[in-house]
Amino acid sequence: MKTLKLTYLFAFTIVLVSCKNEFGSQDTINAAEGDYQYADTAQLVNVAQNRKAKKATDPFDYFDDLDKTNGMVASRIKLPKGWKRSKTEGYAFEGPGQMRIGDVQMSPNFYYTWDSNMQYSYQLNGVHNTYPLELEQIVEEYFTPYAEQSGMRLVSTHQHKEIAEKYQAFLESNFRSAPTQIMVDCVGLEWVDANNKKYYTILRRVISKRQNQLSWSFNNQHIESPSNEFGKAKKIHLDGIMSEEYNLEWLHLKNQQAAAKSNQQYREHQARMASLRLNSTSSSYNKSVGDTYSEILDINHNGYLKNSNIQYGGHQKTVNMIGEQVLIGNHGTGEHYKVASGSKYYWVNQNGKYIGTDNINFDPRADKRINNVQWSKFNVEQ
């Protein structure tokens, strides 16, 4: 997808979040509620009346964004009274004066590495090595073609450092399994179409750098309005983005879950490495070509495999372990292991067993005798 629908362009954060004790006038309300045990009936009535009066005079309405995975409020933004959620596909909110805010649009993730081994792994896994585009290049490549087809033209651009800083601060508060440097850039794009209707897009580029590679993406969201309402519309859009409130309870839960998942993956990775290391160095596996049970190498389960007399119809290739090793890798998990050479393809399971084969069609996940565990395909990298 080279062009994005311009009617959808423009960036909030894809994750709008909000601290429970920061929602609107919640701090004031909590303070009053905390005094209830000391208040008489008249005071309680007065508190309720003050709350109702404050709500009536508040010029804004608040819109929660729910995390469907756990039902928690992930975020909240505020918009002037008179705005409502849109029922039109491709739009998030609608306001007076034919003003509309589009849905957030997210690009796919792109990857770049300067490491030769990783570049080779990219090639094996069909990943394009794409250096981050500058914001101007993103506009030219992804936005301009559709604009030209739709009779729209770019009027002006504006830097929004404050939006970039706010979004970067949120991203940095998310759990990362490894040290990661995050960089966010933001620009506003003003467009006009043949009917003199105007649009204001907030475009953000995010770069995450870690170890020997980086990933990058961009997101965008827009507001549109008649020309005579554009100044007001633009301010509403910018104020809405900066009004994002972060639910720290939701964020804490998500970080806990991410950390637990990362720790589990690390333990599995370490166990796998230990098992594969034993398998590839153990002298008990220096067996001759034709040894049926060297098809799957795992010193911890060798006895079980022999007793079960598993056969695979010649799919696997017996490894003659004469000390030669090859590096295999899985780009999806980032794992790399040195194993006995002699096969074109390798499969590794969660228990540390690996299968070497020359049959491109062989897939242990389709074999009922061994697909009770998870298998992942690894590519030969050297």
C-alpha positions as CSV (number, residue, x, y, z in Angstrom):
1,M,0.0,0.0,0.0
2,K,1.8,3.0,-1.2
3,T,-0.9,5.6,-0.7
4,L,-3.0,6.1,2.4
5,K,-6.5,7.4,2.2
6,L,-6.0,11.1,2.8
7,T,-9.4,11.4,4.3
8,Y,-8.1,9.4,7.2
9,L,-4.7,11.0,7.7
10,F,-3.6,12.4,11.0
11,A,-2.1,11.4,14.2
12,F,-3.2,11.1,17.8
13,T,-1.3,8.5,19.6
14,I,-2.6,5.0,18.7
15,V,-2.8,4.4,22.4
16,L,-4.5,7.2,24.3
17,V,-4.4,6.6,28.0
18,S,-5.5,8.2,31.2
19,C,-4.6,8.0,34.8
20,K,-7.6,7.1,37.0
21,N,-6.9,10.0,39.4
22,E,-6.3,12.5,36.6
23,F,-9.6,12.1,34.7
24,G,-11.2,15.6,34.5
25,S,-12.0,16.9,37.9
26,Q,-11.4,13.5,39.6
27,D,-8.8,14.9,42.0
28,T,-11.3,17.5,43.3
29,I,-14.1,14.9,43.6
30,N,-11.9,12.4,45.4
31,A,-10.9,15.0,47.9
32,A,-14.5,15.7,48.6
33,E,-15.4,12.1,48.9
34,G,-12.5,11.6,51.3
35,D,-14.2,14.0,53.6
36,Y,-17.5,12.3,53.6
37,Q,-16.9,10.5,56.9
38,Y,-16.6,13.8,58.6
39,A,-19.4,15.6,56.8
40,D,-23.0,16.0,57.8
41,T,-26.0,15.6,55.5
42,A,-26.0,19.3,54.5
43,Q,-22.4,19.2,53.5
44,L,-22.9,16.1,51.4
45,V,-25.7,17.7,49.5
46,N,-23.5,20.8,49.0
47,V,-20.7,18.6,47.6
48,A,-23.1,16.9,45.2
49,Q,-24.5,20.2,44.0
50,N,-21.0,21.6,43.4
51,R,-20.1,18.6,41.4
52,K,-23.2,18.9,39.3
53,A,-22.6,22.6,38.8
54,K,-19.0,22.0,37.8
55,K,-20.0,19.4,35.2
56,A,-22.6,21.8,33.8
57,T,-20.1,24.6,33.3
58,D,-17.3,22.3,32.0
59,P,-16.9,23.3,28.3
60,F,-15.6,19.8,27.4
61,D,-16.8,16.3,27.0
62,Y,-14.5,13.4,27.7
63,F,-14.1,10.3,25.6
64,D,-12.7,7.1,27.0
65,D,-10.8,4.6,24.9
66,L,-11.2,1.0,26.2
67,D,-8.6,-1.8,25.9
68,K,-10.8,-4.6,24.6
69,T,-8.3,-7.2,25.9
70,N,-9.0,-6.4,29.5
71,G,-11.9,-4.0,29.6
72,M,-9.9,-1.3,31.2
73,V,-9.9,2.4,30.2
74,A,-6.7,2.9,28.3
75,S,-7.0,6.6,27.7
76,R,-9.2,9.6,27.6
77,I,-9.2,12.8,25.5
78,K,-11.4,15.9,25.8
79,L,-13.2,17.7,23.0
80,P,-15.5,20.7,23.2
81,K,-19.1,20.1,24.0
82,G,-21.1,19.3,20.9
83,W,-18.7,16.7,19.7
84,K,-19.6,13.0,19.5
85,R,-18.3,9.7,18.4
86,S,-18.8,9.2,14.6
87,K,-20.7,6.4,13.2
88,T,-19.2,6.9,9.7
89,E,-16.5,4.4,8.7
90,G,-13.1,6.0,8.7
91,Y,-13.9,8.7,11.3
92,A,-13.6,8.8,15.0
93,F,-15.4,12.0,16.0
94,E,-17.9,14.5,14.5
95,G,-18.4,18.1,15.6
96,P,-20.5,21.1,14.7
97,G,-19.9,23.1,11.5
98,Q,-19.2,19.9,9.5
99,M,-16.0,19.2,11.3
100,R,-14.8,15.6,11.5
101,I,-11.7,13.9,13.0
102,G,-10.6,10.8,11.1
103,D,-9.4,7.4,12.5
104,V,-5.8,6.9,13.4
105,Q,-3.8,5.4,10.5
106,M,-0.8,3.3,11.2
107,S,1.9,2.2,8.8
108,P,3.5,-1.3,8.9
109,N,6.7,-1.7,10.8
110,F,9.9,-1.3,8.7
111,Y,13.3,-2.6,9.7
112,Y,16.9,-1.6,9.1
113,T,20.2,-3.1,10.1
114,W,23.8,-2.3,9.4
115,D,25.0,-5.7,10.6
116,S,26.0,-8.1,7.8
117,N,24.7,-11.2,9.6
118,M,21.4,-9.6,10.2
119,Q,21.2,-8.4,6.6
120,Y,21.6,-12.0,5.5
121,S,18.9,-13.1,8.0
122,Y,16.6,-10.4,6.5
123,Q,17.2,-11.8,3.0
124,L,16.4,-15.3,4.1
125,N,13.2,-14.2,5.8
126,G,12.0,-11.8,3.0
127,V,12.5,-8.7,5.2
128,H,13.4,-5.6,3.3
129,N,16.3,-3.6,4.8
130,T,14.7,-0.1,4.7
131,Y,16.4,2.9,6.1
132,P,14.1,5.3,7.9
133,L,12.5,7.9,5.6
134,E,12.5,11.5,6.6
135,L,9.1,13.1,7.2
136,E,9.3,15.0,3.9
137,Q,10.0,11.7,2.1
138,I,7.1,10.0,3.8
139,V,4.8,12.8,2.7
140,E,6.1,12.6,-0.9
141,E,5.9,8.8,-1.1
142,Y,2.7,8.0,0.8
143,F,0.6,11.1,0.9
144,T,1.2,13.2,-2.2
145,P,0.1,10.6,-4.8
146,Y,-3.4,10.3,-3.3
147,A,-3.6,14.1,-2.9
148,E,-2.9,14.6,-6.5
149,Q,-5.5,12.1,-7.6
150,S,-8.1,13.7,-5.3
151,G,-7.4,17.3,-6.4
152,M,-5.8,18.2,-3.2
153,R,-2.6,20.2,-2.6
154,L,-0.3,20.8,0.3
155,V,-0.5,24.4,1.5
156,S,2.0,24.4,4.4
157,T,3.8,22.4,7.0
158,H,4.4,23.1,10.7
159,Q,6.6,21.5,13.3
160,H,5.0,20.2,16.5
161,K,7.8,19.5,18.9
162,E,5.4,19.4,21.9
163,I,3.4,16.6,20.4
164,A,6.5,14.6,19.6
165,E,7.8,15.0,23.1
166,K,4.5,13.9,24.6
167,Y,4.2,10.8,22.5
168,Q,7.9,9.9,23.1
169,A,7.4,10.1,26.8
170,F,4.5,7.7,26.6
171,L,6.4,5.2,24.5
172,E,9.4,5.3,26.8
173,S,7.1,4.4,29.7
174,N,6.2,1.1,28.1
175,F,8.1,-2.0,29.0
176,R,11.1,-3.0,26.8
177,S,12.9,-6.3,27.1
178,A,16.2,-4.7,26.0
179,P,17.6,-1.2,26.1
180,T,15.9,0.8,23.4
181,Q,16.4,4.4,22.2
182,I,13.2,5.9,21.0
183,M,13.0,9.0,18.7
184,V,9.8,10.7,17.6
185,D,9.4,13.5,15.1
186,C,6.1,15.3,14.3
187,V,4.9,17.6,11.6
188,G,1.5,19.1,10.8
189,L,0.3,19.2,7.2
190,E,-2.3,21.7,5.9
191,W,-4.2,20.6,2.8
192,V,-7.0,22.1,0.7
193,D,-9.2,20.5,-2.0
194,A,-11.0,21.7,-5.1
195,N,-14.1,22.6,-3.0
196,N,-12.0,24.8,-0.7
197,K,-12.4,22.2,2.1
198,K,-9.4,22.1,4.4
199,Y,-7.6,19.3,6.3
200,Y,-4.9,19.3,9.0
201,T,-2.9,16.1,9.4
202,I,-0.7,15.3,12.3
203,L,2.1,13.0,11.1
204,R,4.5,11.3,13.5
205,R,7.5,9.1,12.8
206,V,8.8,6.7,15.4
207,I,12.2,5.1,15.4
208,S,13.2,2.5,17.9
209,K,16.9,1.6,18.0
210,R,18.3,-1.4,19.9
211,Q,21.5,-3.5,19.6
212,N,22.3,-4.0,15.9
213,Q,19.0,-3.0,14.2
214,L,16.2,-0.5,14.4
215,S,12.5,-0.5,13.5
216,W,10.5,2.5,12.4
217,S,6.9,3.4,11.5
218,F,4.6,6.4,11.2
219,N,1.1,7.2,12.2
220,N,-1.3,10.0,11.2
221,Q,-4.7,11.4,11.9
222,H,-6.5,14.4,10.5
223,I,-9.3,16.9,11.1
224,E,-11.3,18.4,8.2
225,S,-13.7,21.3,8.0
226,P,-15.0,24.1,5.7
227,S,-12.4,26.8,5.1
228,N,-14.2,29.3,7.3
229,E,-14.1,26.9,10.3
230,F,-10.5,25.7,9.7
231,G,-8.8,27.9,12.4
232,K,-11.1,26.6,15.0
233,A,-10.9,23.0,13.7
234,K,-7.1,23.0,13.8
235,K,-7.0,24.2,17.4
236,I,-9.5,21.6,18.5
237,H,-7.4,18.9,16.9
238,L,-4.1,20.0,18.5
239,D,-5.8,20.6,21.9
240,G,-7.3,17.2,21.7
241,I,-4.0,15.5,21.1
242,M,-2.3,17.4,24.0
243,S,-5.2,16.6,26.3
244,E,-4.4,12.8,26.3
245,E,-4.5,11.5,29.8
246,Y,-2.6,8.3,30.7
247,N,-4.3,5.6,32.8
248,L,-1.3,4.5,34.9
249,E,-3.2,1.5,36.3
250,W,-3.7,0.2,32.8
251,L,-0.1,1.0,31.8
252,H,1.2,-0.8,34.9
253,L,-0.8,-3.9,34.1
254,K,0.3,-4.0,30.4
255,N,3.9,-3.6,31.5
256,Q,3.6,-6.4,34.0
257,Q,2.1,-8.7,31.3
258,A,4.8,-7.7,28.8
259,A,7.6,-8.4,31.4
260,A,6.1,-11.8,32.3
261,K,6.0,-12.8,28.7
262,S,9.5,-11.6,28.1
263,N,10.8,-13.5,31.1
264,Q,9.1,-16.7,29.9
265,Q,10.6,-16.3,26.5
266,Y,14.0,-15.7,27.9
267,R,13.8,-18.9,30.1
268,E,12.6,-20.9,27.1
269,H,15.5,-19.4,25.0
270,Q,18.1,-20.3,27.7
271,A,16.8,-23.8,28.0
272,R,16.8,-24.2,24.3
273,M,20.3,-23.0,24.0
274,A,21.6,-25.3,26.7
275,S,19.9,-28.3,25.1
276,L,21.2,-27.4,21.6
277,R,24.6,-26.9,23.0
278,L,24.7,-30.3,24.5
279,N,23.2,-31.9,21.4
280,S,25.8,-30.4,19.1
281,T,28.8,-31.2,21.3
282,S,28.0,-34.5,22.9
283,S,30.2,-37.3,21.7
284,S,27.3,-39.7,22.1
285,Y,26.0,-38.2,18.9
286,N,29.0,-38.9,16.8
287,K,27.1,-41.6,14.9
288,S,27.4,-42.9,11.4
289,V,25.3,-41.9,8.5
290,G,22.2,-44.0,8.5
291,D,21.7,-44.0,12.2
292,T,17.9,-43.6,12.3
293,Y,17.8,-41.9,15.7
294,S,20.2,-39.1,14.9
295,E,17.4,-37.6,12.9
296,I,16.3,-35.6,16.0
297,L,19.1,-34.6,18.3
298,D,18.3,-34.1,22.0
299,I,20.4,-35.9,24.6
300,N,17.7,-35.4,27.2
301,H,15.0,-37.3,25.2
302,N,17.2,-39.7,23.2
303,G,16.0,-42.7,25.1
304,Y,12.3,-41.8,24.6
305,L,12.8,-41.3,20.8
306,K,14.5,-44.7,20.4
307,N,11.9,-46.6,22.4
308,S,9.1,-45.0,20.4
309,N,10.8,-46.0,17.2
310,I,9.7,-42.9,15.4
311,Q,10.3,-43.0,11.6
312,Y,9.8,-40.1,9.2
313,G,9.8,-41.8,5.8
314,G,13.2,-40.4,4.7
315,H,12.2,-36.8,5.3
316,Q,15.0,-36.1,7.7
317,K,18.7,-36.3,6.9
318,T,21.0,-38.1,9.3
319,V,23.8,-35.8,10.5
320,N,27.3,-37.1,10.4
321,M,28.7,-35.1,13.3
322,I,32.4,-34.7,12.3
323,G,32.8,-31.4,14.1
324,E,31.5,-29.2,11.3
325,Q,28.8,-26.8,12.4
326,V,26.5,-24.3,10.8
327,L,24.7,-21.2,12.2
328,I,20.9,-21.3,12.0
329,G,18.6,-18.4,12.9
330,N,15.0,-17.4,13.2
331,H,14.4,-13.7,12.5
332,G,11.0,-13.8,14.1
333,T,12.5,-14.7,17.5
334,G,16.0,-13.3,17.0
335,E,17.5,-16.7,18.1
336,H,20.6,-18.1,16.5
337,Y,22.3,-21.4,17.2
338,K,25.3,-23.4,16.0
339,V,24.3,-27.0,15.1
340,A,25.7,-29.8,13.1
341,S,26.0,-29.1,9.4
342,G,24.8,-31.2,6.6
343,S,21.2,-30.2,6.0
344,K,19.5,-27.5,3.9
345,Y,16.6,-26.9,6.4
346,Y,16.3,-27.0,10.1
347,W,13.4,-27.2,12.5
348,V,13.7,-26.5,16.3
349,N,11.1,-27.2,19.0
350,Q,10.5,-25.7,22.3
351,N,12.4,-28.5,24.1
352,G,15.6,-28.0,22.2
353,K,15.2,-30.8,19.7
354,Y,16.2,-30.0,16.2
355,I,15.7,-31.7,12.9
356,G,17.9,-31.3,9.8
357,T,16.3,-32.1,6.4
358,D,16.9,-31.6,2.7
359,N,13.2,-31.9,2.0
360,I,11.7,-28.4,1.5
361,N,8.2,-29.8,1.9
362,F,8.8,-31.5,5.3
363,D,7.0,-29.8,8.2
364,P,6.9,-31.4,11.6
365,R,3.9,-29.3,12.5
366,A,1.9,-31.4,10.1
367,D,3.1,-34.7,11.6
368,K,0.8,-36.0,14.3
369,R,3.6,-38.1,15.8
370,I,5.6,-35.0,16.8
371,N,3.4,-32.0,16.5
372,N,2.3,-32.0,20.1
373,V,5.1,-29.5,20.7
374,Q,5.8,-26.2,19.0
375,W,8.2,-26.3,16.1
376,S,9.9,-23.2,14.4
377,K,11.7,-23.1,11.1
378,F,15.3,-21.9,11.2
379,N,17.3,-20.9,8.2
380,V,21.0,-21.6,7.6
381,E,22.9,-18.4,7.9
382,Q,26.5,-19.4,7.2
